């Protein structure tokens, strides 16, 4: 285990490269240090996948309380990782259905793109519909479901829930203001909702 002097020397936001440089160690040793420090509660990580991984190191143990929020759940299931300050949930666990609806309601391009993977982990279609109705995003959820099915494996939605989403009366036409799709006009015409993604965006799931 690295000494407290080493931990204090590394305090702040680091990458593996900066850990190597500060301590004059090899990359495998830097990886080992980062692992040990994280295991002991001195490190919080962010990024990963195709994004750089960052290590926020503190000499004070960083105990995490509560359960993962929207970003944590998306990162758990999606190959497209998000870097964001996470608000953890205390007293209960956020469902995949809640995380998906929150993502759609966020109107954030990368968040919504990454959340498409959640369609393969929906367990309660009725809950998804209820939450989408509360946020006024029923047609958006339905249109994104059809979009996700173009490129990734998804669980088949209950036909009754699907039809209720399709028949929802909601006025907002944009998932993200001003963005329309060149490739998914069929979905846009069916749902009367503008899709913010093109094929090139969804192919990131296949990289």
C-alpha positions as CSV (number, residue, x, y, z in Angstrom):
1,X,0.0,0.0,0.0
2,X,1.5,3.5,-0.9
3,X,2.4,5.6,2.1
4,X,0.5,8.6,3.3
5,X,3.4,10.8,2.0
6,X,2.9,9.3,-1.5
7,X,-0.9,9.9,-1.3
8,X,-0.4,13.5,-0.3
9,X,2.1,14.0,-3.2
10,X,-0.6,12.8,-5.6
11,X,-3.5,14.8,-4.1
12,X,-5.7,16.3,-6.8
13,X,-6.8,15.2,-10.3
14,X,-4.4,12.7,-11.9
15,X,-4.1,10.4,-14.8
16,X,-1.9,7.3,-15.0
17,X,0.7,9.3,-16.9
18,X,0.8,12.0,-14.3
19,X,1.1,9.4,-11.5
20,X,4.0,7.9,-13.3
21,X,5.7,11.2,-13.8
22,X,5.2,12.4,-10.2
23,X,6.5,9.2,-8.6
24,X,9.0,8.2,-11.3
25,X,7.4,4.7,-11.6
26,X,6.4,2.4,-14.5
27,X,2.9,2.3,-15.9
28,X,2.1,-1.2,-14.4
29,X,3.2,0.2,-11.0
30,X,1.0,3.3,-11.5
31,X,-2.0,1.1,-12.3
32,X,-1.3,-1.0,-9.1
33,X,-1.1,2.2,-7.0
34,X,-4.3,3.5,-8.5
35,X,-6.1,0.2,-7.8
36,X,-4.8,0.0,-4.2
37,X,-5.7,3.6,-3.4
38,X,-9.2,3.2,-4.8
39,X,-9.7,0.0,-2.9
40,X,-8.8,1.9,0.3
41,X,-11.1,4.8,-0.4
42,X,-8.5,7.4,-1.3
43,X,-9.5,7.7,-5.0
44,X,-12.6,8.4,-7.0
45,X,-12.4,7.6,-10.8
46,X,-14.2,9.1,-13.8
47,X,-14.1,8.5,-17.5
48,X,-12.8,5.3,-19.0
49,X,-13.8,3.4,-22.1
50,X,-12.8,5.6,-25.1
51,X,-12.5,8.6,-22.7
52,X,-9.4,9.3,-20.6
53,X,-9.6,7.9,-17.1
54,X,-9.1,10.4,-14.3
55,X,-8.2,9.7,-10.6
56,X,-9.3,12.3,-8.0
57,X,-6.9,11.5,-5.1
58,X,-7.4,12.7,-1.5
59,X,-5.5,11.9,1.7
60,X,-8.9,11.8,3.4
61,X,-10.9,8.6,2.7
62,X,-13.7,9.3,0.2
63,X,-16.5,7.1,1.4
64,X,-19.4,7.0,-1.0
65,X,-22.9,7.1,0.5
66,X,-26.1,6.2,-1.2
67,X,-26.8,4.4,-4.5
68,X,-25.8,5.3,-8.1
69,X,-27.8,8.0,-9.8
70,X,-28.7,8.4,-13.4
71,X,-25.1,8.6,-14.7
72,X,-23.9,5.7,-12.6
73,X,-26.7,3.4,-14.0
74,X,-26.0,4.5,-17.5
75,X,-22.3,3.8,-17.1
76,X,-23.1,0.4,-15.7
77,X,-24.9,-0.7,-18.8
78,X,-23.8,1.4,-21.7
79,X,-20.6,1.1,-23.7
80,X,-20.7,4.9,-24.1
81,X,-19.4,6.2,-20.8
82,X,-20.3,9.6,-19.3
83,X,-18.1,11.9,-17.2
84,X,-20.3,13.9,-14.8
85,X,-20.6,14.9,-11.2
86,X,-23.0,12.3,-9.8
87,X,-25.8,12.9,-7.4
88,X,-26.2,9.7,-5.5
89,X,-29.5,8.4,-4.3
90,X,-30.0,8.0,-0.6
91,X,-32.6,5.7,1.0
92,X,-33.5,3.8,-2.2
93,X,-32.2,2.5,-5.5
94,X,-32.9,4.3,-8.8
95,X,-34.5,2.0,-11.3
96,X,-33.4,1.6,-14.9
97,X,-36.8,3.0,-15.9
98,X,-36.2,6.1,-13.9
99,X,-32.7,6.5,-15.2
100,X,-33.9,6.3,-18.8
101,X,-36.7,8.8,-18.4
102,X,-34.3,11.2,-16.6
103,X,-31.8,10.9,-19.4
104,X,-34.5,11.6,-22.1
105,X,-35.7,14.6,-20.0
106,X,-32.1,15.9,-19.7
107,X,-32.0,17.0,-23.3
108,X,-28.3,16.3,-23.3
109,X,-27.0,14.7,-26.5
110,X,-24.4,12.3,-25.1
111,X,-26.5,11.4,-22.1
112,X,-29.4,10.4,-24.3
113,X,-27.2,8.6,-26.7
114,X,-25.6,6.6,-23.9
115,X,-28.9,5.9,-22.3
116,X,-30.2,3.9,-25.4
117,X,-28.5,0.9,-23.9
118,X,-30.9,0.9,-21.0
119,X,-33.8,-0.2,-23.3
120,X,-32.3,-3.7,-23.0
121,X,-32.6,-3.7,-19.3
122,X,-36.2,-2.4,-18.8
123,X,-38.1,-4.7,-16.4
124,X,-41.3,-2.8,-15.9
125,X,-43.0,-1.3,-19.0
126,X,-45.8,0.0,-16.9
127,X,-43.4,2.0,-14.7
128,X,-41.6,3.3,-17.8
129,X,-44.9,4.6,-19.2
130,X,-45.9,6.1,-15.9
131,X,-42.6,8.0,-15.4
132,X,-42.5,9.1,-19.0
133,X,-46.1,10.5,-18.7
134,X,-45.1,12.4,-15.6
135,X,-42.2,14.1,-17.4
136,X,-44.2,14.6,-20.7
137,X,-41.8,12.5,-22.7
138,X,-43.9,9.4,-23.7
139,X,-43.5,9.9,-27.5
140,X,-39.8,10.7,-27.1
141,X,-39.3,7.5,-25.2
142,X,-41.1,5.5,-27.9
143,X,-39.2,7.1,-30.7
144,X,-35.9,6.5,-29.0
145,X,-36.9,2.9,-28.4
146,X,-37.4,2.4,-32.2
147,X,-34.1,4.2,-32.8
148,X,-32.2,2.0,-30.4
149,X,-33.6,-1.1,-32.1
150,X,-31.9,0.0,-35.4
151,X,-28.4,-0.8,-34.0
152,X,-28.4,-2.5,-30.6
153,X,-30.1,-5.5,-29.0
154,X,-33.2,-4.4,-27.0
155,X,-35.9,-6.3,-25.1
156,X,-39.1,-6.3,-27.0
157,X,-41.6,-3.8,-25.5
158,X,-45.1,-4.9,-24.5
159,X,-47.3,-4.0,-27.4
160,X,-49.9,-2.4,-25.2
161,X,-47.3,-0.1,-23.7
162,X,-45.8,0.6,-27.1
163,X,-49.2,1.7,-28.5
164,X,-50.0,3.9,-25.5
165,X,-46.7,5.7,-26.1
166,X,-47.5,6.1,-29.8
167,X,-50.9,7.5,-29.1
168,X,-49.7,9.9,-26.4
169,X,-50.8,13.6,-26.8
170,X,-47.7,15.6,-26.3
171,X,-46.8,18.9,-28.1
172,X,-43.0,19.1,-27.9
173,X,-41.5,17.7,-31.1
174,X,-37.8,17.9,-30.4
175,X,-35.9,15.6,-28.2
176,X,-33.0,18.1,-28.4
177,X,-34.0,21.5,-29.7
178,X,-33.1,22.1,-33.3
179,X,-31.7,18.6,-34.0
180,X,-33.2,16.4,-36.7
181,X,-32.1,13.1,-38.2
182,X,-31.1,12.6,-41.8
183,X,-31.2,8.8,-41.5
184,X,-34.3,8.0,-39.4
185,X,-37.0,9.9,-41.1
186,X,-39.3,6.8,-40.9
187,X,-39.2,7.0,-37.1
188,X,-39.7,10.7,-37.1
189,X,-42.7,10.4,-39.3
190,X,-44.2,7.6,-37.3
191,X,-43.8,9.3,-33.9
192,X,-44.0,12.9,-35.0
193,X,-40.8,13.4,-33.0
194,X,-37.4,14.6,-34.3
195,X,-34.6,12.2,-33.6
196,X,-31.3,13.9,-32.7
197,X,-29.1,11.0,-34.0
198,X,-27.8,9.8,-37.3
199,X,-26.4,6.3,-38.2
200,X,-22.9,7.6,-37.5
201,X,-23.8,8.4,-33.9
202,X,-25.4,5.0,-33.2
203,X,-22.5,3.1,-34.8
204,X,-20.5,4.1,-31.7
205,X,-22.2,1.2,-30.1
206,X,-20.4,-1.1,-32.5
207,X,-16.9,0.3,-32.0
